[in-house]
Amino acid sequence: MPAAVVLIVAATMISTFLAPFVLARLYPGDTDFSRVSDIGQAYGAASAVISTLALGGVLVGLVVQYRQYTGDRQRRVEEATAELVRLAMEEPFYQQCWGARVAPEGMDERPFLYCNRLMTAWKQAWAIDVLSEAQAREYLASFFDSEVPRAFWRMHGDWQMRVKLTNRRAHFLMIVNEEYRRAEKAGPPSRPYEPPPSGTGVAHQEQISRIPRP
């Protein structure tokens, strides 16, 4: 696309520059210049149209390039963040570098980090329109039928809303909140918290009770 735009602009500039010489060669000194003038005016109008189209092509090319650049930057940030989360999941020792705990005291943080990755994947799929509202609600209904995702959203749902929102992203988060509240209203989840094999020494009901409810 950019190469084609450059070619169009170059061709327009060259043809505009050479036009007087071409007309001089075609029409010698004894020619009726009123006719040449008419031809020149017609050429000038056509040249103006071509120049306008070329300028429009340049602007379109710049917009496309800017969007590609912005999208590439966003993808690089998301990939770097995903890598950091992956390291924290594989090596729990690194989780303390994220600051305050993302899960209640005594509750393994790795499921919370995984919930965050799931939510990010769904938001990305929603943003590029490969996840429909019906599919999103189906996934979220299953998601919130487990105790860990409910605790995750109870603790971090407000944080999700503090990021820069587009209308589409805001609509997705509204769907998440609706499905979370629907699950809470329906009663306890079918899948309670499952401690890691090593155990945590804290009963899961006591852990969940530490999370303030809205």
C-alpha positions in Angstrom: 0.0 0.0 0.0 2.7 2.7 0.9 4.8 1.8 -2.2 1.8 2.2 -4.5 1.0 5.6 -2.9 4.6 6.7 -3.5 4.5 5.7 -7.1 1.3 7.6 -7.7 2.7 10.7 -6.1 5.9 10.5 -8.1 4.1 9.9 -11.4 1.8 12.9 -10.7 4.8 15.2 -9.9 6.8 14.1 -13.0 3.8 14.5 -15.3 3.1 17.9 -14.0 6.7 19.0 -14.4 7.0 17.7 -18.0 3.6 18.9 -19.3 4.8 22.3 -20.5 7.7 20.8 -22.5 5.4 18.2 -24.0 3.0 20.9 -25.1 5.8 23.0 -26.6 7.0 20.0 -28.7 3.5 19.2 -29.9 2.6 22.7 -30.9 5.2 24.9 -32.7 5.3 28.7 -32.7 2.7 29.2 -35.5 0.0 27.2 -33.6 -3.3 28.6 -32.5 -2.5 29.1 -28.8 -6.1 29.5 -27.8 -6.6 25.9 -28.6 -3.4 25.0 -26.7 -4.8 27.0 -23.8 -8.0 25.0 -23.8 -6.0 21.8 -23.7 -3.8 23.2 -20.9 -6.8 24.1 -18.8 -8.3 20.6 -19.4 -5.0 19.1 -18.4 -4.8 21.3 -15.3 -8.2 20.1 -14.1 -7.3 16.5 -14.7 -3.9 17.0 -12.9 -5.7 18.6 -9.9 -8.0 15.6 -9.7 -5.1 13.2 -9.9 -3.2 15.2 -7.3 -6.1 15.1 -4.9 -6.5 11.4 -5.3 -2.8 10.9 -4.7 -3.0 13.0 -1.5 -5.9 11.0 -0.4 -3.9 7.8 -1.0 -1.1 9.2 1.1 -3.4 10.0 4.0 -5.0 6.6 3.9 -1.6 5.0 3.8 -0.5 7.0 6.9 -3.6 6.1 8.8 -3.1 2.4 8.0 0.5 2.5 9.0 -0.3 4.3 12.3 -2.9 1.7 13.2 -0.5 -1.1 12.4 2.2 0.6 14.5 -0.2 1.1 17.4 -1.4 -2.5 17.2 2.1 -3.9 17.1 3.1 -1.9 20.2 0.0 -3.1 22.1 0.8 -6.7 21.1 4.4 -6.4 22.3 3.2 -5.0 25.7 0.6 -7.8 26.1 3.2 -10.5 25.1 5.7 -9.1 27.6 3.1 -9.0 30.4 1.9 -12.5 29.6 5.5 -13.7 29.9 5.9 -12.1 33.3 2.6 -13.7 34.5 3.8 -17.1 33.2 7.1 -16.8 35.1 5.1 -15.9 38.3 2.9 -19.0 37.8 5.8 -21.3 37.2 8.0 -19.8 40.1 5.7 -18.7 42.9 8.8 -17.1 44.6 8.5 -14.3 42.0 4.9 -13.4 43.0 6.1 -11.2 45.8 7.6 -8.9 43.2 4.1 -7.9 42.1 3.5 -6.1 45.3 0.4 -6.9 47.5 -1.0 -10.4 47.3 -3.5 -11.0 44.4 -5.2 -13.7 46.4 -6.3 -13.9 50.1 -3.6 -14.8 52.6 -2.9 -18.5 52.6 -4.6 -19.0 49.2 -2.4 -20.0 46.3 -2.0 -17.0 44.0 -1.4 -19.0 40.8 -5.1 -19.7 40.2 -5.7 -16.0 40.4 -3.0 -15.2 37.9 -4.5 -17.9 35.6 -7.9 -16.3 35.9 -6.4 -13.0 34.9 -4.9 -14.6 31.8 -8.3 -16.2 30.9 -10.0 -12.8 31.2 -7.3 -11.2 29.1 -7.7 -13.8 26.4 -11.5 -13.3 26.3 -11.1 -9.5 26.2 -8.8 -9.8 23.2 -11.1 -12.2 21.4 -14.0 -9.8 22.1 -12.0 -6.8 20.8 -11.4 -8.4 17.4 -15.0 -9.7 17.2 -14.3 -13.4 17.3 -16.2 -13.9 20.5 -19.9 -13.2 20.4 -22.0 -12.1 23.3 -23.7 -15.5 23.5 -20.4 -17.3 23.7 -19.0 -14.8 26.2 -22.0 -15.3 28.5 -21.7 -19.1 28.2 -18.0 -19.1 29.1 -18.5 -16.7 32.0 -21.4 -18.7 33.4 -19.1 -21.7 33.6 -16.2 -19.5 34.8 -18.2 -18.2 37.8 -19.5 -21.6 38.8 -16.1 -22.0 40.5 -15.1 -20.4 43.8 -11.7 -19.1 42.6 -13.0 -17.1 39.7 -15.7 -15.5 41.9 -13.0 -14.6 44.5 -10.8 -13.2 41.7 -13.5 -11.0 40.3 -14.6 -9.9 43.7 -11.1 -8.7 44.5 -10.0 -7.4 41.1 -13.2 -6.5 39.1 -12.9 -2.9 40.1 -9.3 -2.8 38.9 -10.4 -4.1 35.5 -12.8 -1.1 35.2 -10.0 1.4 36.0 -8.2 0.8 32.7 -8.8 2.9 29.7 -12.2 1.8 28.3 -13.5 1.8 24.8 -17.3 1.4 24.3 -16.7 -2.2 23.2 -14.4 -3.0 26.1 -16.9 -1.4 28.6 -19.7 -3.5 27.1 -17.7 -6.7 27.7 -16.9 -5.8 31.3 -20.6 -5.0 31.8 -21.3 -8.6 30.6 -18.7 -10.0 33.0 -20.3 -8.1 35.9 -23.8 -9.3 35.0 -22.7 -12.9 34.8 -20.8 -12.6 38.1 -23.8 -11.2 39.9 -26.1 -13.8 38.3 -23.8 -16.5 39.6 -23.7 -15.0 43.1 -27.4 -14.8 43.2 -27.8 -18.4 42.1 -26.0 -19.6 45.2 -22.6 -21.2 46.1 -20.5 -22.4 43.2 -20.5 -26.1 42.3 -16.7 -26.2 42.5 -15.1 -25.0 45.8 -11.5 -23.9 46.1 -9.0 -26.8 45.8 -5.7 -26.2 47.6 -2.5 -27.3 45.8 -1.2 -30.8 46.7 1.2 -29.4 49.3 -1.8 -27.8 51.2 -2.0 -24.4 52.6 -3.0 -25.1 56.2 -6.0 -22.7 56.0 -9.6 -23.8 55.4 -10.9 -22.4 52.1 -14.1 -21.0 53.7 -12.0 -18.9 56.1 -9.9 -17.7 53.2 -12.8 -16.7 51.0 -14.5 -15.0 54.0 -11.6 -12.5 54.1 -12.6 -11.0 50.8 -15.0 -8.1 51.3 -18.3 -8.6 49.5 -19.9 -5.7 47.6 
